[in-house]
Amino acid sequence: MVQLKPNNHAASELKAERERDKVQAMRDYQAEKLAHHANMMRLRALRLAKESSEAQATTAPRLATKKLAIRSRGQLRKSS
């Protein structure tokens, strides 16, 4: 009895298509992950810049008030 090999052409095409889909899905995942990371870094930089400017804005009036209070008590000497 002679057995014929089944046609594996369709199965190999299906396997190749699944492999291409797998590679494309990985590329999409990595691109999305990279975009998310870039956006997170951009937002972090904006937040840090905002916090820095807010800290400077609150520090300057405090120092001016402190110097004024010290001068009014006569404890601060003007340097020549």
N, C-alpha and C positions, 0 to 999 in steps of 0.2 A: 504494500500500500504506500503510495506516494502522497506526502502532505505538502501542500502549497503554503508558502509563507504569506501571511496576510499583508495587505498593503499598509505599510507604516508611514506612508507619505503624509496622510492627513494627521496622524498622531504627532509626527515630527513638526509639522507646521503649527499645530496647536501648542506644542511645547515651546517652540521658538517664540510664538506670540506671547505666551505667558512670561517668558524670560524678558522680552522687550518691555512688557507692562511692568514687571518687577523693577527693572532698571529705571524706567521713567518715574515710577512711584517714588523710588529712593531719591531721584534728582529733585522731584517736586518737594519732598519732605525736607531735604537739605536746604533748598532755596527758601522755603518758608521759615525754617529755623534761623537761617542767616538774616533774613529780613526782620524777623522778630527781634533778634539780638541787636541789629543795627538800630532799630526803633527804640529799644530799651536803652541803649547807650546814648542816643540823642536826647531822650527824655531825662535821663540821669544828668547829663551835662546841663540841660536847661534848669533842672531843679537845683543843682549845685550853684549855678550862677545866680539864680534868684535868691537862694539862701545867703549867699555871700554878700550880695548887694543889700539885702535886708539887715544883715548883721552889721555891715558898715554904716548903714543909715541909723541904726539904733545906738551904735557905739559912739559916734561923733557927738551927738547932743549930750550923752552922759558925761563924756570927758570935758566938754565945754562947761557943763553945769558944775562938775567937780572942781575944775580950775577956778571958776568964779567963786565958789563957796570958800575955797582955800584962800584966794586973794582977799576976799572980804574979811577974813579973820586975820589977815596980815602974815600968813605963814609961807606964802610963795614969794620968793625973791626973783626979781627980773634979772636975767643974765645979761651981762654987758658985752 
